[in-house]
Amino acid sequence: MRTDGTHSKIGYIIFIFGIFLLVSGTGRLTGSLEYNSFISNKSIAIIFVAIGLSVIFISFFVKPQKDK
């Protein structure tokens, strides 16, 4: 994790959540993850990948508040 102050704690949480969505969607698409009822078909896996990338992108805009 970076310690230069570019993310707040909630930004890290959002980033990790996006990584989880991206990995689970990609794993289902490539076949490395077994079938489960949560990601039932490949179109839902593509949606997971898209949401994961979007959440990762959004997490870079959550900055820590600066003291005035």
N, C-alpha and C positions, 0 to 999 in steps of 0.2 A: 504494500500500500504506500501511496505517496504521502509524505509528511510536509509538503510545501504549502499546504493550506488551500489547495484548489478545490477540494470537496469538503462538504460538511458531513456530519455523521449520517444524516438522512440521505445525502448524495451517495455515500458508500453503500448504504442499504439498497437504494434504488439501482445502483450499478450492479451489485451482486444478484439482485432479482432479475435484472436483464440478462446477465450471464447465464443464470439458471434456465430461463426461458429459451435462450439461444441454444444452449447445449442440449436441452431435452428435445427441442424441435429438430435440431440437426441430427441427433442420435437416432431419432425415429425415422428420419428421411433416409439416412444411410443404412439403416438396418442393424446398427450396433446395439440398440436398445430393443428389448423384447416388446411384444404387443402388450399394451395395457388399455384399460377402458378410458383413461383420462385423455390420451392422445390416440384416438381410435383409427384414424386414417391419415393419409399423407397430406390431404388438404388442410387438416387441422394442424399438422406439423409445420406446414408452410406459414400458417397464421402465427404459430408460436415463434418461428424464426423472425418474422416481420415485427411482431410486438417486442421481441427481445432486442432487436437492433434499434427500434424506436426508443425503448426505455433506456438503453445504454446511451444513446444520443442525448436524450433529455437529462440524464443524470449529470452531464457536464455543465448544465446551466444552473444547477443547485449549488450555490456558493456559500461559504460561511459568511456570517455577518461580521462586518468590520466595526471595531470600537471607534467611536467618534471622539 
